[in-house]
Amino acid sequence: MRRLVQLSHPKHGRQVAVVEENGLRLLRGYDSIYHLAQASITANKFLEQTVNASLGFEVLDYDAVHSLKSEWRLLPAFDHPEEPARCLVSGTGLTHKASAENRQAMHAEKKPAIITDSMRMYQAGLAGGRPAPGQIGVAPEWFYKGCGTVLRAHGEPLEVPAFGLDGGEEAEVAGSYVIDLNGTPRRAGLVLANEFSDHKMEQQGYLHLASSKLRTCAIGPELIVNGEFDSALGKVRILRQGKAVWSHKFATGEKNMSHTVANLEHHHFKYAAHCRPGDAHIHFFGADAFSFGEGIELADGDVMEIELAGFGRALRNPIRIDRSRQKFVSVRAL
């Protein structure tokens, strides 16, 4: 297993590095994991082999970089470096019991005995989301978040726009992919993520779910290459002026999900439009804990912190809330 990061520097530009305990060993010849993956595909090698053949001699202080005390800054752990519009950011929900229960509570209209469509979809996943290898299971929920311009790195703020009603963390794992020249999806690795959504907007009704997902999100700091995703335990916190106002343990990984990753991947990449050669994808696998579900409303400047065993260092992002008056968007005729 290798853990990779992407970085940028005012003078040296973009770089890729391997995590070595408290150090980041820079790679030679690559400015992005995307290009590293493309080189691996061309050479018919595993990504880890290409990484091992590209190890350089310069090692950065990871503590300084992660604590934002270095000129080096972490980038999102995977992206399309030249064309962000060719990175599709999407996800699937209702793969964990907590997400289904939270959605059930949002839409049950104070009648918890009534089973909502959200709970039915979760139950369908339990019944048919774990098919035998090579078989097709029941389809999960799918949503679109945007293109690569919505990705944020460790330390960067996640924004609630002027038209937004709120913003809340969604601690989970995402898969990172590149499509090869034959149109075959190739998984580069897994990454810790904060999917970040507008839960108040979603609470208004099912038809608001799509627009509630159109927000910035964060991935990183580390891309896990050849990592296991059987069962992983983590903790998510909301920090206000340095003190935790809410924290919760969460569990993810296939043992804790209603779908296998293979089934989620099949139902994402079964669409021809999702298999365009050269495209990159970030696909979220679903969350297990929400501060919104416990009545927590995030304030401007709060920090969302996510840790997950086996996924490297914590992902931290402050929330920035735009309180300005919403502006009317006028479309001009050509």
N, C-alpha and C positions, 0 to 999 in steps of 0.2 A: 504494500500500500504506500502510495506517495501522497503528500499534501502539498498543493501548489497555491501560490498567490500571484496576483497581478499587481504591479506597482507602477507609479509614475514619479518622475523627478523633474523639477523646473529646467535642469540642464541636460539630463541624460535621457529624458523621455520615458517611454514605456519599457518595462522589463518583466520577465517571469522569474520566479524564485521558488526553490524547494524549501519547505520547512524542515529545519534540523534543530530540534529542541528550542533553544532561545535564539537561534540564528536563522537567517534567510539567505540561502546560497543562490546567487544569481545564475541563470542559465546563459549560455553563449548562443547567440544567433537568433533568438526569438523574442518578439515584443508582445506576444499574446499567446494564451493557451489555444485560441482558435487556430493560429498558424502552426502551433506545435501539433495540434490534432490533424490538421491538413497534411503536414509533413509525414506523420505516422501513417496516414491512410495511403499516401503516395508510395511510401517505402514498404507498405504491407507489414508494418510492425505495430506492436502494442504501444500505447502512449507511454507507459512506464519505461519501455526500452529506449524510446527517443529521449525521454527526460534524462535517463542515466548516461546516455552518450553525449549530453550537452552540458553537464555540470561544469560550472566555472570555478574560479578561485576566490572571488570576492564574496564576503559574508556580511550581511547587515545585522544590526542589533534589532531583533524582533520586538523586544519590549518597547524600544523607542518608537518604532513604526506603529505598533498597535495602540500605544498610548497617545499617538498624534504629536509626539515630541521630536519627530524627525522631518527633514525636508522630503523624504520619501513618503508617499501617500498610497494607501491601499486603494485599489480599484475594485469594482465588482469582480467576483472570482471567475466569471466567464462572460463574454460578450462577443459581438461582431465588431472588430476594431475599426474597419473602414466604413461600414454601412449599418448603423444602428437600426435602420428601418428593416433590415433583413434578419433581425433577431426577434422572433415571436415570443412574447411573454404570456403565459397562459397557466391554467391550473385546474385542479379537480377538487371538489369539496365533498363533504358528507362521507369521508372515508374513515373517520374516527367517531367514536360514540359521543364524545363531548360536543363535536361540531353539530351532529344531528340533534342532540338535546338542546343546544343553544338555539338552533334554527326552529325547532319545535316550539320552544318557549316564545320566540319572536312572533310566530304566526298562528299560535293556537287560540288567540283572542280570549285568554283567560279560561279556556276549556281544555285543560291538559289531557282529558280523556279522549279527545278527538285526535286521531292520528293524521298529521299533516303530510303533504306530498314530500317534504324533506325527510321525514322519518320513514316514509315508504321507500324512498330511494336508498336510504341507508340500509334498511332491512333487505332490500333487493340485493345490495352489495354483499351482505352477510350470506344470503342464500346462493348467490351465483357469481360473486366477484373473485373467487379463488379457484379457477378452473385448473385442470391438470396441465402440465407444461405442454405448450404447443396448441392448446385448445382456446377457444374464444369464450370469455365469460360475459356477464351482463355489463352493459355500458354504464359508466359512472357519470356524475354531473361534470360538466366542462364549462369553463369560463375564460374570457379574454381579458387580459390586463393592459395590453398595449404593445408597443415595439420596444426596442432596446433603450430608447431615450428615457423610459420610466425607471431604469435600474439605478440604484444608489449603492454606494460602498459603505463599509464599516466607518462610522463617525460622521457620515453625511446625514442631513436632516431628511425626514419624510414629511411631505407637505400635505396639509389640508387646504384645498383651494377655497377661494371666496364663496363659491357656490356649494361647498361641502357642508355637511351637517356635523360630522365628527371624523375622527380617525382613531383606529385601534389596531394594536399588534395582532399578528397571527403567526405564531412560532411554528415553523415546520421545516421540511427538507424539500429541496427541488432537484430535479435532474437537469443536467446540462448536455446538450446534444449538438452535433453538426451533421448535416446531410451530405453523404459522399456523392461522387459523380454519377453513380448508378441510381441515386435516389433512395439509398438505404440509410436509415437513421443510425448514427453511431454515438453511443453514450460516452462523453468525455469523463464524467464523474458526477458525484453528488455534492450538494452544498447546503450549508445551514442558511435559513432564509427567514425573512419577516415579510409575509405577503401583504399586510397592511391594507385595511379596507374601511369603508364608511358604513359602520354597522347601523347607525341611526337611519341612514337612507335605506339600507336593506330591510330594516324593521318595518318600513311602510308597507311592504308587500312583495310578493315574489317577483313581480315585474320590475322592481327596482334593483334586483340583485345585479344585473348586468352593469348598470351605471355605477353601482357602489364599488365595483371592482376596478374601475378605471382610475387608478391612483398610482403614485410612485410605490416602489417596493425595494427591499434591500436583500442582497445575497453576499455571502462571504463570512469571514475573511478568506476561508480556505476551500479550495476544490479538492475533494477526496477522490483519488483515483484508485479503482479496484477495492473500494471499501465495502464492508458488509452492511446490510440494511435489514437485518433480521429483527432486532429489537434494540432500541436506543432510548435512554432515559435522560431527561433534561430539566432545566428550570428556566422560567421566564419571569422577569421582574419589571416593575415600573418604578423608576427612580425620580424623585422630585426633590430638587436641591440636594442631591447626593444621598437621600434617604429613601429606602424602599417603602412605597405606599401600598404595594400589592406584589405578591409573588405566588407562584404556583408551579408544582412539578407537572411534567407532561411526559407521555410515552408515545413513541412513534416506531416506525419499522413495520415490516410485514406482519409480524405476530400480533401487532396492535391495530391493524387496519382491516377493513372489510374487503379490500381488493389487494391482489398482488401487484407489484410494480409492473410486471410483464403485462398484466391486463390493462392497467392504466396507460402504459406506453402503446399497446396495440390500438386502443380506442382513440388515442391522440394522433398517431401516425397512420391510421387507416385512410385518412383523407389525402388525396393526391396533392392538394395545395400545401400540406404540411411536409411534403417530401421533395421540395425543390432543391436541387443540388447547390451546395454552397451556403444555404441558410443555416442559421443558428437558432436554437430553441432553449428557453428556460421554462420548465413545466413543474408547477408546485404540486405536491402530493397530499396536501390537506393538514389541518391543524387539530390539536387536541386540547387546547386551553385558551380562554379568552378573558381578558379583564372585563370587557364589556358585559359578558354574561353574569358577572358578579357586581354589576352596578358601578364600575369604575369609569369615570370620564377623564380622559387625558387632557392635561393643560399644556399650553404653549411652553416649550422648554423641557418638558418631561423627557426622560431617556428610557427607551425600550431596550432591555438587555436580554439576550437569549444565549443559553449555553446548552450544549448537547454532547454527551459522552461519545468520544470517537470522532468528533467533527471539528477538532481544533479549538482555537480560541473563541471567546465570546464575540457575538455580533451586537454592537451597540449603535443606536440611532436616536437622536433627539427628534421630537415632533415640532413642526413649525406650522402654526395656524394663521392663515391669512384672514384678518378681520376687516379688510377693506370692503367697500361697497362693491357688489357684483356689477360688472360692466356688461352692457348689451353688446353682443357680437353682431356686427353689421356685415353682410355679404354684398360685395360690389359686383355689378354686372360687367362683363368684359365688352 
